[in-house]
Amino acid sequence: MGTFSVTSLGHSVVDSFHSVGGTTITLGVGRIVDRPVVRSGQVTVAPVLRLSLTFDHRVIDGAEAADILTEITAALEAVEQ
């Protein structure tokens, strides 16, 4: 099955990063920063959290890793403010 870890450097000025091995999957969580985004065809400012996912290709397929990151993103975006 493998291992999973979460690394958060959001307490500092780090926006994103990439882990080098050690676990099957490592989810990197950066800081939340206001950034320009497009919503309904208009540029506006919104809080953005960058996520990164590092995975061991010997254990998990890239498509499956992408699905995991997509599900995490969808769950975070579904949280009501």
mmCIF file of the N, C-alpha and C atoms, coordinates in Angstrom:
data_MODEL
# 
_entry.id   MODEL 
# 
loop_
_atom_site.group_PDB 
_atom_site.id 
_atom_site.type_symbol 
_atom_site.label_atom_id 
_atom_site.label_alt_id 
_atom_site.label_comp_id 
_atom_site.label_asym_id 
_atom_site.label_entity_id 
_atom_site.label_seq_id 
_atom_site.pdbx_PDB_ins_code 
_atom_site.Cartn_x 
_atom_site.Cartn_y 
_atom_site.Cartn_z 
_atom_site.occupancy 
_atom_site.B_iso_or_equiv 
_atom_site.pdbx_formal_charge 
_atom_site.auth_seq_id 
_atom_site.auth_comp_id 
_atom_site.auth_asym_id 
_atom_site.auth_atom_id 
_atom_site.pdbx_PDB_model_num 
ATOM 1   N N  . MET A 1 1  ? 0.821   -1.198 0.000   1.00 0.00 ? 1  MET A N  1 
ATOM 2   C CA . MET A 1 1  ? 0.000   0.000  0.000   1.00 0.00 ? 1  MET A CA 1 
ATOM 3   C C  . MET A 1 1  ? 0.856   1.249  0.000   1.00 0.00 ? 1  MET A C  1 
ATOM 4   N N  . GLY A 1 2  ? 1.956   1.278  0.704   1.00 0.00 ? 2  GLY A N  1 
ATOM 5   C CA . GLY A 1 2  ? 2.804   2.453  0.716   1.00 0.00 ? 2  GLY A CA 1 
ATOM 6   C C  . GLY A 1 2  ? 2.513   3.369  1.880   1.00 0.00 ? 2  GLY A C  1 
ATOM 7   N N  . THR A 1 3  ? 3.167   4.516  1.871   1.00 0.00 ? 3  THR A N  1 
ATOM 8   C CA . THR A 1 3  ? 3.025   5.493  2.946   1.00 0.00 ? 3  THR A CA 1 
ATOM 9   C C  . THR A 1 3  ? 2.613   6.837  2.372   1.00 0.00 ? 3  THR A C  1 
ATOM 10  N N  . PHE A 1 4  ? 2.106   7.696  3.250   1.00 0.00 ? 4  PHE A N  1 
ATOM 11  C CA . PHE A 1 4  ? 1.615   9.006  2.850   1.00 0.00 ? 4  PHE A CA 1 
ATOM 12  C C  . PHE A 1 4  ? 2.107   10.017 3.873   1.00 0.00 ? 4  PHE A C  1 
ATOM 13  N N  . SER A 1 5  ? 2.544   11.158 3.428   1.00 0.00 ? 5  SER A N  1 
ATOM 14  C CA . SER A 1 5  ? 2.929   12.215 4.359   1.00 0.00 ? 5  SER A CA 1 
ATOM 15  C C  . SER A 1 5  ? 2.428   13.556 3.850   1.00 0.00 ? 5  SER A C  1 
ATOM 16  N N  . VAL A 1 6  ? 2.264   14.479 4.777   1.00 0.00 ? 6  VAL A N  1 
ATOM 17  C CA . VAL A 1 6  ? 1.869   15.843 4.440   1.00 0.00 ? 6  VAL A CA 1 
ATOM 18  C C  . VAL A 1 6  ? 2.952   16.761 4.994   1.00 0.00 ? 6  VAL A C  1 
ATOM 19  N N  . THR A 1 7  ? 3.426   17.655 4.157   1.00 0.00 ? 7  THR A N  1 
ATOM 20  C CA . THR A 1 7  ? 4.419   18.628 4.571   1.00 0.00 ? 7  THR A CA 1 
ATOM 21  C C  . THR A 1 7  ? 3.847   20.010 4.343   1.00 0.00 ? 7  THR A C  1 
ATOM 22  N N  . SER A 1 8  ? 3.814   20.804 5.404   1.00 0.00 ? 8  SER A N  1 
ATOM 23  C CA . SER A 1 8  ? 3.276   22.162 5.293   1.00 0.00 ? 8  SER A CA 1 
ATOM 24  C C  . SER A 1 8  ? 4.353   23.171 5.657   1.00 0.00 ? 8  SER A C  1 
ATOM 25  N N  . LEU A 1 9  ? 4.635   24.037 4.713   1.00 0.00 ? 9  LEU A N  1 
ATOM 26  C CA . LEU A 1 9  ? 5.542   25.146 4.983   1.00 0.00 ? 9  LEU A CA 1 
ATOM 27  C C  . LEU A 1 9  ? 4.795   26.462 4.859   1.00 0.00 ? 9  LEU A C  1 
ATOM 28  N N  . GLY A 1 10 ? 3.478   26.394 5.005   1.00 0.00 ? 10 GLY A N  1 
ATOM 29  C CA . GLY A 1 10 ? 2.631   27.567 4.851   1.00 0.00 ? 10 GLY A CA 1 
ATOM 30  C C  . GLY A 1 10 ? 2.850   28.644 5.894   1.00 0.00 ? 10 GLY A C  1 
ATOM 31  N N  . HIS A 1 11 ? 3.524   28.325 6.985   1.00 0.00 ? 11 HIS A N  1 
ATOM 32  C CA . HIS A 1 11 ? 3.802   29.316 8.025   1.00 0.00 ? 11 HIS A CA 1 
ATOM 33  C C  . HIS A 1 11 ? 4.906   30.291 7.605   1.00 0.00 ? 11 HIS A C  1 
ATOM 34  N N  . SER A 1 12 ? 5.586   29.979 6.493   1.00 0.00 ? 12 SER A N  1 
ATOM 35  C CA . SER A 1 12 ? 6.664   30.845 6.014   1.00 0.00 ? 12 SER A CA 1 
ATOM 36  C C  . SER A 1 12 ? 6.281   31.442 4.663   1.00 0.00 ? 12 SER A C  1 
ATOM 37  N N  . VAL A 1 13 ? 7.212   32.026 3.956   1.00 0.00 ? 13 VAL A N  1 
ATOM 38  C CA . VAL A 1 13 ? 6.924   32.669 2.678   1.00 0.00 ? 13 VAL A CA 1 
ATOM 39  C C  . VAL A 1 13 ? 6.993   31.695 1.505   1.00 0.00 ? 13 VAL A C  1 
ATOM 40  N N  . VAL A 1 14 ? 6.951   30.410 1.785   1.00 0.00 ? 14 VAL A N  1 
ATOM 41  C CA . VAL A 1 14 ? 7.025   29.380 0.747   1.00 0.00 ? 14 VAL A CA 1 
ATOM 42  C C  . VAL A 1 14 ? 5.651   29.210 0.105   1.00 0.00 ? 14 VAL A C  1 
ATOM 43  N N  . ASP A 1 15 ? 5.596   29.336 -1.241  1.00 0.00 ? 15 ASP A N  1 
ATOM 44  C CA . ASP A 1 15 ? 4.340   29.134 -1.962  1.00 0.00 ? 15 ASP A CA 1 
ATOM 45  C C  . ASP A 1 15 ? 4.120   27.674 -2.309  1.00 0.00 ? 15 ASP A C  1 
ATOM 46  N N  . SER A 1 16 ? 5.188   26.990 -2.723  1.00 0.00 ? 16 SER A N  1 
ATOM 47  C CA . SER A 1 16 ? 5.093   25.575 -3.067  1.00 0.00 ? 16 SER A CA 1 
ATOM 48  C C  . SER A 1 16 ? 6.488   24.975 -3.053  1.00 0.00 ? 16 SER A C  1 
ATOM 49  N N  . PHE A 1 17 ? 6.544   23.652 -3.043  1.00 0.00 ? 17 PHE A N  1 
ATOM 50  C CA . PHE A 1 17 ? 7.812   22.948 -3.012  1.00 0.00 ? 17 PHE A CA 1 
ATOM 51  C C  . PHE A 1 17 ? 7.591   21.518 -3.458  1.00 0.00 ? 17 PHE A C  1 
ATOM 52  N N  . HIS A 1 18 ? 8.659   20.798 -3.689  1.00 0.00 ? 18 HIS A N  1 
ATOM 53  C CA . HIS A 1 18 ? 8.566   19.408 -4.104  1.00 0.00 ? 18 HIS A CA 1 
ATOM 54  C C  . HIS A 1 18 ? 9.493   18.564 -3.249  1.00 0.00 ? 18 HIS A C  1 
ATOM 55  N N  . SER A 1 19 ? 8.926   17.566 -2.623  1.00 0.00 ? 19 SER A N  1 
ATOM 56  C CA . SER A 1 19 ? 9.678   16.656 -1.768  1.00 0.00 ? 19 SER A CA 1 
ATOM 57  C C  . SER A 1 19 ? 10.465  15.671 -2.625  1.00 0.00 ? 19 SER A C  1 
ATOM 58  N N  . VAL A 1 20 ? 11.557  15.165 -2.087  1.00 0.00 ? 20 VAL A N  1 
ATOM 59  C CA . VAL A 1 20 ? 12.343  14.161 -2.792  1.00 0.00 ? 20 VAL A CA 1 
ATOM 60  C C  . VAL A 1 20 ? 12.280  12.857 -2.003  1.00 0.00 ? 20 VAL A C  1 
ATOM 61  N N  . GLY A 1 21 ? 11.344  12.017 -2.384  1.00 0.00 ? 21 GLY A N  1 
ATOM 62  C CA . GLY A 1 21 ? 11.275  10.651 -1.899  1.00 0.00 ? 21 GLY A CA 1 
ATOM 63  C C  . GLY A 1 21 ? 11.043  10.441 -0.416  1.00 0.00 ? 21 GLY A C  1 
ATOM 64  N N  . GLY A 1 22 ? 11.112  9.167  -0.053  1.00 0.00 ? 22 GLY A N  1 
ATOM 65  C CA . GLY A 1 22 ? 10.929  8.763  1.331   1.00 0.00 ? 22 GLY A CA 1 
ATOM 66  C C  . GLY A 1 22 ? 9.574   8.132  1.600   1.00 0.00 ? 22 GLY A C  1 
ATOM 67  N N  . THR A 1 23 ? 8.554   8.552  0.858   1.00 0.00 ? 23 THR A N  1 
ATOM 68  C CA . THR A 1 23 ? 7.210   7.995  1.035   1.00 0.00 ? 23 THR A CA 1 
ATOM 69  C C  . THR A 1 23 ? 6.604   7.719  -0.337  1.00 0.00 ? 23 THR A C  1 
ATOM 70  N N  . THR A 1 24 ? 5.527   6.953  -0.343  1.00 0.00 ? 24 THR A N  1 
ATOM 71  C CA . THR A 1 24 ? 4.834   6.694  -1.604  1.00 0.00 ? 24 THR A CA 1 
ATOM 72  C C  . THR A 1 24 ? 4.253   7.980  -2.166  1.00 0.00 ? 24 THR A C  1 
ATOM 73  N N  . ILE A 1 25 ? 3.592   8.754  -1.298  1.00 0.00 ? 25 ILE A N  1 
ATOM 74  C CA . ILE A 1 25 ? 2.997   10.038 -1.699  1.00 0.00 ? 25 ILE A CA 1 
ATOM 75  C C  . ILE A 1 25 ? 3.321   11.081 -0.650  1.00 0.00 ? 25 ILE A C  1 
ATOM 76  N N  . THR A 1 26 ? 3.740   12.260 -1.101  1.00 0.00 ? 26 THR A N  1 
ATOM 77  C CA . THR A 1 26 ? 3.923   13.395 -0.206  1.00 0.00 ? 26 THR A CA 1 
ATOM 78  C C  . THR A 1 26 ? 3.112   14.556 -0.755  1.00 0.00 ? 26 THR A C  1 
ATOM 79  N N  . LEU A 1 27 ? 2.186   15.063 0.064   1.00 0.00 ? 27 LEU A N  1 
ATOM 80  C CA . LEU A 1 27 ? 1.383   16.223 -0.295  1.00 0.00 ? 27 LEU A CA 1 
ATOM 81  C C  . LEU A 1 27 ? 2.056   17.455 0.282   1.00 0.00 ? 27 LEU A C  1 
ATOM 82  N N  . GLY A 1 28 ? 2.420   18.392 -0.574  1.00 0.00 ? 28 GLY A N  1 
ATOM 83  C CA . GLY A 1 28 ? 3.023   19.645 -0.133  1.00 0.00 ? 28 GLY A CA 1 
ATOM 84  C C  . GLY A 1 28 ? 1.964   20.732 -0.081  1.00 0.00 ? 28 GLY A C  1 
ATOM 85  N N  . VAL A 1 29 ? 1.919   21.446 1.034   1.00 0.00 ? 29 VAL A N  1 
ATOM 86  C CA . VAL A 1 29 ? 0.943   22.514 1.223   1.00 0.00 ? 29 VAL A CA 1 
ATOM 87  C C  . VAL A 1 29 ? 1.700   23.820 1.449   1.00 0.00 ? 29 VAL A C  1 
ATOM 88  N N  . GLY A 1 30 ? 1.522   24.771 0.559   1.00 0.00 ? 30 GLY A N  1 
ATOM 89  C CA . GLY A 1 30 ? 2.183   26.072 0.681   1.00 0.00 ? 30 GLY A CA 1 
ATOM 90  C C  . GLY A 1 30 ? 1.329   27.037 1.489   1.00 0.00 ? 30 GLY A C  1 
ATOM 91  N N  . ARG A 1 31 ? 1.629   28.315 1.344   1.00 0.00 ? 31 ARG A N  1 
ATOM 92  C CA . ARG A 1 31 ? 0.866   29.338 2.069   1.00 0.00 ? 31 ARG A CA 1 
ATOM 93  C C  . ARG A 1 31 ? -0.302  29.834 1.230   1.00 0.00 ? 31 ARG A C  1 
ATOM 94  N N  . ILE A 1 32 ? -1.229  30.494 1.852   1.00 0.00 ? 32 ILE A N  1 
ATOM 95  C CA . ILE A 1 32 ? -2.364  31.101 1.159   1.00 0.00 ? 32 ILE A CA 1 
ATOM 96  C C  . ILE A 1 32 ? -2.010  32.561 0.884   1.00 0.00 ? 32 ILE A C  1 
ATOM 97  N N  . VAL A 1 33 ? -2.095  32.938 -0.404  1.00 0.00 ? 33 VAL A N  1 
ATOM 98  C CA . VAL A 1 33 ? -1.732  34.294 -0.826  1.00 0.00 ? 33 VAL A CA 1 
ATOM 99  C C  . VAL A 1 33 ? -2.793  34.816 -1.780  1.00 0.00 ? 33 VAL A C  1 
ATOM 100 N N  . ASP A 1 34 ? -3.142  36.087 -1.642  1.00 0.00 ? 34 ASP A N  1 
ATOM 101 C CA . ASP A 1 34 ? -4.051  36.697 -2.614  1.00 0.00 ? 34 ASP A CA 1 
ATOM 102 C C  . ASP A 1 34 ? -3.346  36.778 -3.963  1.00 0.00 ? 34 ASP A C  1 
ATOM 103 N N  . ARG A 1 35 ? -4.016  36.272 -5.015  1.00 0.00 ? 35 ARG A N  1 
ATOM 104 C CA . ARG A 1 35 ? -3.463  36.269 -6.367  1.00 0.00 ? 35 ARG A CA 1 
ATOM 105 C C  . ARG A 1 35 ? -4.569  36.636 -7.353  1.00 0.00 ? 35 ARG A C  1 
ATOM 106 N N  . PRO A 1 36 ? -4.182  37.146 -8.529  1.00 0.00 ? 36 PRO A N  1 
ATOM 107 C CA . PRO A 1 36 ? -5.189  37.396 -9.560  1.00 0.00 ? 36 PRO A CA 1 
ATOM 108 C C  . PRO A 1 36 ? -5.691  36.067 -10.128 1.00 0.00 ? 36 PRO A C  1 
ATOM 109 N N  . VAL A 1 37 ? -7.002  35.939 -10.241 1.00 0.00 ? 37 VAL A N  1 
ATOM 110 C CA . VAL A 1 37 ? -7.633  34.753 -10.819 1.00 0.00 ? 37 VAL A CA 1 
ATOM 111 C C  . VAL A 1 37 ? -8.765  35.205 -11.738 1.00 0.00 ? 37 VAL A C  1 
ATOM 112 N N  . VAL A 1 38 ? -9.164  34.325 -12.644 1.00 0.00 ? 38 VAL A N  1 
ATOM 113 C CA . VAL A 1 38 ? -10.288 34.629 -13.526 1.00 0.00 ? 38 VAL A CA 1 
ATOM 114 C C  . VAL A 1 38 ? -11.508 33.892 -13.004 1.00 0.00 ? 38 VAL A C  1 
ATOM 115 N N  . ARG A 1 39 ? -12.571 34.653 -12.750 1.00 0.00 ? 39 ARG A N  1 
ATOM 116 C CA . ARG A 1 39 ? -13.845 34.097 -12.288 1.00 0.00 ? 39 ARG A CA 1 
ATOM 117 C C  . ARG A 1 39 ? -14.950 34.718 -13.127 1.00 0.00 ? 39 ARG A C  1 
ATOM 118 N N  . SER A 1 40 ? -15.740 33.874 -13.777 1.00 0.00 ? 40 SER A N  1 
ATOM 119 C CA . SER A 1 40 ? -16.834 34.347 -14.635 1.00 0.00 ? 40 SER A CA 1 
ATOM 120 C C  . SER A 1 40 ? -16.329 35.323 -15.688 1.00 0.00 ? 40 SER A C  1 
ATOM 121 N N  . GLY A 1 41 ? -15.145 35.044 -16.236 1.00 0.00 ? 41 GLY A N  1 
ATOM 122 C CA . GLY A 1 41 ? -14.596 35.866 -17.302 1.00 0.00 ? 41 GLY A CA 1 
ATOM 123 C C  . GLY A 1 41 ? -13.971 37.173 -16.848 1.00 0.00 ? 41 GLY A C  1 
ATOM 124 N N  . GLN A 1 42 ? -13.923 37.410 -15.552 1.00 0.00 ? 42 GLN A N  1 
ATOM 125 C CA . GLN A 1 42 ? -13.369 38.649 -15.007 1.00 0.00 ? 42 GLN A CA 1 
ATOM 126 C C  . GLN A 1 42 ? -12.151 38.344 -14.139 1.00 0.00 ? 42 GLN A C  1 
ATOM 127 N N  . VAL A 1 43 ? -11.147 39.207 -14.222 1.00 0.00 ? 43 VAL A N  1 
ATOM 128 C CA . VAL A 1 43 ? -9.978  39.060 -13.359 1.00 0.00 ? 43 VAL A CA 1 
ATOM 129 C C  . VAL A 1 43 ? -10.304 39.679 -12.009 1.00 0.00 ? 43 VAL A C  1 
ATOM 130 N N  . THR A 1 44 ? -10.078 38.911 -10.962 1.00 0.00 ? 44 THR A N  1 
ATOM 131 C CA . THR A 1 44 ? -10.318 39.380 -9.606  1.00 0.00 ? 44 THR A CA 1 
ATOM 132 C C  . THR A 1 44 ? -9.204  38.858 -8.716  1.00 0.00 ? 44 THR A C  1 
ATOM 133 N N  . VAL A 1 45 ? -9.195  39.269 -7.479  1.00 0.00 ? 45 VAL A N  1 
ATOM 134 C CA . VAL A 1 45 ? -8.196  38.798 -6.525  1.00 0.00 ? 45 VAL A CA 1 
ATOM 135 C C  . VAL A 1 45 ? -8.871  37.806 -5.586  1.00 0.00 ? 45 VAL A C  1 
ATOM 136 N N  . ALA A 1 46 ? -8.197  36.668 -5.361  1.00 0.00 ? 46 ALA A N  1 
ATOM 137 C CA . ALA A 1 46 ? -8.746  35.640 -4.483  1.00 0.00 ? 46 ALA A CA 1 
ATOM 138 C C  . ALA A 1 46 ? -7.606  34.934 -3.747  1.00 0.00 ? 46 ALA A C  1 
ATOM 139 N N  . PRO A 1 47 ? -7.893  34.381 -2.583  1.00 0.00 ? 47 PRO A N  1 
ATOM 140 C CA . PRO A 1 47 ? -6.862  33.625 -1.874  1.00 0.00 ? 47 PRO A CA 1 
ATOM 141 C C  . PRO A 1 47 ? -6.570  32.317 -2.619  1.00 0.00 ? 47 PRO A C  1 
ATOM 142 N N  . VAL A 1 48 ? -5.291  32.020 -2.810  1.00 0.00 ? 48 VAL A N  1 
ATOM 143 C CA . VAL A 1 48 ? -4.875  30.820 -3.537  1.00 0.00 ? 48 VAL A CA 1 
ATOM 144 C C  . VAL A 1 48 ? -3.910  30.021 -2.663  1.00 0.00 ? 48 VAL A C  1 
ATOM 145 N N  . LEU A 1 49 ? -4.157  28.725 -2.582  1.00 0.00 ? 49 LEU A N  1 
ATOM 146 C CA . LEU A 1 49 ? -3.294  27.793 -1.855  1.00 0.00 ? 49 LEU A CA 1 
ATOM 147 C C  . LEU A 1 49 ? -2.679  26.855 -2.875  1.00 0.00 ? 49 LEU A C  1 
ATOM 148 N N  . ARG A 1 50 ? -1.365  26.826 -2.965  1.00 0.00 ? 50 ARG A N  1 
ATOM 149 C CA . ARG A 1 50 ? -0.704  25.927 -3.909  1.00 0.00 ? 50 ARG A CA 1 
ATOM 150 C C  . ARG A 1 50 ? -0.446  24.585 -3.247  1.00 0.00 ? 50 ARG A C  1 
ATOM 151 N N  . LEU A 1 51 ? -0.793  23.540 -3.981  1.00 0.00 ? 51 LEU A N  1 
ATOM 152 C CA . LEU A 1 51 ? -0.553  22.176 -3.534  1.00 0.00 ? 51 LEU A CA 1 
ATOM 153 C C  . LEU A 1 51 ? 0.426   21.512 -4.482  1.00 0.00 ? 51 LEU A C  1 
ATOM 154 N N  . SER A 1 52 ? 1.244   20.626 -3.967  1.00 0.00 ? 52 SER A N  1 
ATOM 155 C CA . SER A 1 52 ? 2.107   19.815 -4.817  1.00 0.00 ? 52 SER A CA 1 
ATOM 156 C C  . SER A 1 52 ? 2.000   18.371 -4.351  1.00 0.00 ? 52 SER A C  1 
ATOM 157 N N  . LEU A 1 53 ? 2.215   17.458 -5.273  1.00 0.00 ? 53 LEU A N  1 
ATOM 158 C CA . LEU A 1 53 ? 2.147   16.039 -4.933  1.00 0.00 ? 53 LEU A CA 1 
ATOM 159 C C  . LEU A 1 53 ? 3.362   15.351 -5.541  1.00 0.00 ? 53 LEU A C  1 
ATOM 160 N N  . THR A 1 54 ? 4.163   14.757 -4.697  1.00 0.00 ? 54 THR A N  1 
ATOM 161 C CA . THR A 1 54 ? 5.298   13.970 -5.133  1.00 0.00 ? 54 THR A CA 1 
ATOM 162 C C  . THR A 1 54 ? 4.943   12.513 -4.870  1.00 0.00 ? 54 THR A C  1 
ATOM 163 N N  . PHE A 1 55 ? 5.239   11.644 -5.833  1.00 0.00 ? 55 PHE A N  1 
ATOM 164 C CA . PHE A 1 55 ? 4.884   10.245 -5.643  1.00 0.00 ? 55 PHE A CA 1 
ATOM 165 C C  . PHE A 1 55 ? 5.954   9.332  -6.208  1.00 0.00 ? 55 PHE A C  1 
ATOM 166 N N  . ASP A 1 56 ? 5.984   8.114  -5.693  1.00 0.00 ? 56 ASP A N  1 
ATOM 167 C CA . ASP A 1 56 ? 6.935   7.097  -6.122  1.00 0.00 ? 56 ASP A CA 1 
ATOM 168 C C  . ASP A 1 56 ? 6.299   6.298  -7.257  1.00 0.00 ? 56 ASP A C  1 
ATOM 169 N N  . HIS A 1 57 ? 6.809   6.469  -8.459  1.00 0.00 ? 57 HIS A N  1 
ATOM 170 C CA . HIS A 1 57 ? 6.241   5.832  -9.643  1.00 0.00 ? 57 HIS A CA 1 
ATOM 171 C C  . HIS A 1 57 ? 6.368   4.307  -9.594  1.00 0.00 ? 57 HIS A C  1 
ATOM 172 N N  . ARG A 1 58 ? 7.213   3.800  -8.731  1.00 0.00 ? 58 ARG A N  1 
ATOM 173 C CA . ARG A 1 58 ? 7.344   2.339  -8.587  1.00 0.00 ? 58 ARG A CA 1 
ATOM 174 C C  . ARG A 1 58 ? 6.152   1.751  -7.838  1.00 0.00 ? 58 ARG A C  1 
ATOM 175 N N  . VAL A 1 59 ? 5.434   2.621  -7.111  1.00 0.00 ? 59 VAL A N  1 
ATOM 176 C CA . VAL A 1 59 ? 4.326   2.158  -6.274  1.00 0.00 ? 59 VAL A CA 1 
ATOM 177 C C  . VAL A 1 59 ? 2.974   2.596  -6.814  1.00 0.00 ? 59 VAL A C  1 
ATOM 178 N N  . ILE A 1 60 ? 2.903   3.799  -7.361  1.00 0.00 ? 60 ILE A N  1 
ATOM 179 C CA . ILE A 1 60 ? 1.628   4.366  -7.794  1.00 0.00 ? 60 ILE A CA 1 
ATOM 180 C C  . ILE A 1 60 ? 1.783   4.936  -9.204  1.00 0.00 ? 60 ILE A C  1 
ATOM 181 N N  . ASP A 1 61 ? 0.755   4.775  -10.001 1.00 0.00 ? 61 ASP A N  1 
ATOM 182 C CA . ASP A 1 61 ? 0.740   5.290  -11.368 1.00 0.00 ? 61 ASP A CA 1 
ATOM 183 C C  . ASP A 1 61 ? 0.473   6.793  -11.355 1.00 0.00 ? 61 ASP A C  1 
ATOM 184 N N  . GLY A 1 62 ? 1.020   7.503  -12.333 1.00 0.00 ? 62 GLY A N  1 
ATOM 185 C CA . GLY A 1 62 ? 0.842   8.951  -12.414 1.00 0.00 ? 62 GLY A CA 1 
ATOM 186 C C  . GLY A 1 62 ? -0.609  9.381  -12.523 1.00 0.00 ? 62 GLY A C  1 
ATOM 187 N N  . ALA A 1 63 ? -1.412  8.628  -13.261 1.00 0.00 ? 63 ALA A N  1 
ATOM 188 C CA . ALA A 1 63 ? -2.828  8.975  -13.401 1.00 0.00 ? 63 ALA A CA 1 
ATOM 189 C C  . ALA A 1 63 ? -3.547  8.860  -12.056 1.00 0.00 ? 63 ALA A C  1 
ATOM 190 N N  . GLU A 1 64 ? -3.196  7.841  -11.294 1.00 0.00 ? 64 GLU A N  1 
ATOM 191 C CA . GLU A 1 64 ? -3.802  7.672  -9.969  1.00 0.00 ? 64 GLU A CA 1 
ATOM 192 C C  . GLU A 1 64 ? -3.361  8.803  -9.030  1.00 0.00 ? 64 GLU A C  1 
ATOM 193 N N  . ALA A 1 65 ? -2.105  9.200  -9.117  1.00 0.00 ? 65 ALA A N  1 
ATOM 194 C CA . ALA A 1 65 ? -1.613  10.316 -8.312  1.00 0.00 ? 65 ALA A CA 1 
ATOM 195 C C  . ALA A 1 65 ? -2.355  11.605 -8.674  1.00 0.00 ? 65 ALA A C  1 
ATOM 196 N N  . ALA A 1 66 ? -2.572  11.832 -9.967  1.00 0.00 ? 66 ALA A N  1 
ATOM 197 C CA . ALA A 1 66 ? -3.318  13.011 -10.407 1.00 0.00 ? 66 ALA A CA 1 
ATOM 198 C C  . ALA A 1 66 ? -4.755  12.980 -9.882  1.00 0.00 ? 66 ALA A C  1 
ATOM 199 N N  . ASP A 1 67 ? -5.362  11.799 -9.864  1.00 0.00 ? 67 ASP A N  1 
ATOM 200 C CA . ASP A 1 67 ? -6.722  11.663 -9.324  1.00 0.00 ? 67 ASP A CA 1 
ATOM 201 C C  . ASP A 1 67 ? -6.755  12.025 -7.839  1.00 0.00 ? 67 ASP A C  1 
ATOM 202 N N  . ILE A 1 68 ? -5.739  11.606 -7.104  1.00 0.00 ? 68 ILE A N  1 
ATOM 203 C CA . ILE A 1 68 ? -5.667  11.915 -5.669  1.00 0.00 ? 68 ILE A CA 1 
ATOM 204 C C  . ILE A 1 68 ? -5.594  13.424 -5.460  1.00 0.00 ? 68 ILE A C  1 
ATOM 205 N N  . LEU A 1 69 ? -4.717  14.092 -6.201  1.00 0.00 ? 69 LEU A N  1 
ATOM 206 C CA . LEU A 1 69 ? -4.575  15.539 -6.051  1.00 0.00 ? 69 LEU A CA 1 
ATOM 207 C C  . LEU A 1 69 ? -5.851  16.263 -6.487  1.00 0.00 ? 69 LEU A C  1 
ATOM 208 N N  . THR A 1 70 ? -6.509  15.763 -7.522  1.00 0.00 ? 70 THR A N  1 
ATOM 209 C CA . THR A 1 70 ? -7.771  16.344 -7.978  1.00 0.00 ? 70 THR A CA 1 
ATOM 210 C C  . THR A 1 70 ? -8.843  16.224 -6.897  1.00 0.00 ? 70 THR A C  1 
ATOM 211 N N  . GLU A 1 71 ? -8.921  15.075 -6.245  1.00 0.00 ? 71 GLU A N  1 
ATOM 212 C CA . GLU A 1 71 ? -9.917  14.872 -5.182  1.00 0.00 ? 71 GLU A CA 1 
ATOM 213 C C  . GLU A 1 71 ? -9.636  15.761 -3.978  1.00 0.00 ? 71 GLU A C  1 
ATOM 214 N N  . ILE A 1 72 ? -8.367  15.919 -3.614  1.00 0.00 ? 72 ILE A N  1 
ATOM 215 C CA . ILE A 1 72 ? -8.017  16.805 -2.500  1.00 0.00 ? 72 ILE A CA 1 
ATOM 216 C C  . ILE A 1 72 ? -8.397  18.237 -2.842  1.00 0.00 ? 72 ILE A C  1 
ATOM 217 N N  . THR A 1 73 ? -8.089  18.674 -4.059  1.00 0.00 ? 73 THR A N  1 
ATOM 218 C CA . THR A 1 73 ? -8.426  20.028 -4.501  1.00 0.00 ? 73 THR A CA 1 
ATOM 219 C C  . THR A 1 73 ? -9.934  20.251 -4.466  1.00 0.00 ? 73 THR A C  1 
ATOM 220 N N  . ALA A 1 74 ? -10.693 19.302 -4.992  1.00 0.00 ? 74 ALA A N  1 
ATOM 221 C CA . ALA A 1 74 ? -12.159 19.428 -5.006  1.00 0.00 ? 74 ALA A CA 1 
ATOM 222 C C  . ALA A 1 74 ? -12.719 19.509 -3.589  1.00 0.00 ? 74 ALA A C  1 
ATOM 223 N N  . ALA A 1 75 ? -12.184 18.713 -2.676  1.00 0.00 ? 75 ALA A N  1 
ATOM 224 C CA . ALA A 1 75 ? -12.660 18.730 -1.286  1.00 0.00 ? 75 ALA A CA 1 
ATOM 225 C C  . ALA A 1 75 ? -12.358 20.077 -0.627  1.00 0.00 ? 75 ALA A C  1 
ATOM 226 N N  . LEU A 1 76 ? -11.181 20.633 -0.881  1.00 0.00 ? 76 LEU A N  1 
ATOM 227 C CA . LEU A 1 76 ? -10.830 21.929 -0.297  1.00 0.00 ? 76 LEU A CA 1 
ATOM 228 C C  . LEU A 1 76 ? -11.679 23.038 -0.884  1.00 0.00 ? 76 LEU A C  1 
ATOM 229 N N  . GLU A 1 77 ? -11.949 22.972 -2.184  1.00 0.00 ? 77 GLU A N  1 
ATOM 230 C CA . GLU A 1 77 ? -12.759 24.010 -2.820  1.00 0.00 ? 77 GLU A CA 1 
ATOM 231 C C  . GLU A 1 77 ? -14.225 23.932 -2.413  1.00 0.00 ? 77 GLU A C  1 
ATOM 232 N N  . ALA A 1 78 ? -14.665 22.768 -1.946  1.00 0.00 ? 78 ALA A N  1 
ATOM 233 C CA . ALA A 1 78 ? -16.062 22.589 -1.542  1.00 0.00 ? 78 ALA A CA 1 
ATOM 234 C C  . ALA A 1 78 ? -16.339 23.071 -0.125  1.00 0.00 ? 78 ALA A C  1 
ATOM 235 N N  . VAL A 1 79 ? -15.307 23.381 0.628   1.00 0.00 ? 79 VAL A N  1 
ATOM 236 C CA . VAL A 1 79 ? -15.481 23.862 2.007   1.00 0.00 ? 79 VAL A CA 1 
ATOM 237 C C  . VAL A 1 79 ? -16.118 25.242 1.966   1.00 0.00 ? 79 VAL A C  1 
ATOM 238 N N  . GLU A 1 80 ? -17.192 25.398 2.704   1.00 0.00 ? 80 GLU A N  1 
ATOM 239 C CA . GLU A 1 80 ? -17.877 26.695 2.728   1.00 0.00 ? 80 GLU A CA 1 
ATOM 240 C C  . GLU A 1 80 ? -17.115 27.657 3.608   1.00 0.00 ? 80 GLU A C  1 
ATOM 241 N N  . GLN A 1 81 ? -17.068 28.886 3.176   1.00 0.00 ? 81 GLN A N  1 
ATOM 242 C CA . GLN A 1 81 ? -16.334 29.938 3.910   1.00 0.00 ? 81 GLN A CA 1 
ATOM 243 C C  . GLN A 1 81 ? -17.149 30.429 5.081   1.00 0.00 ? 81 GLN A C  1 
# 
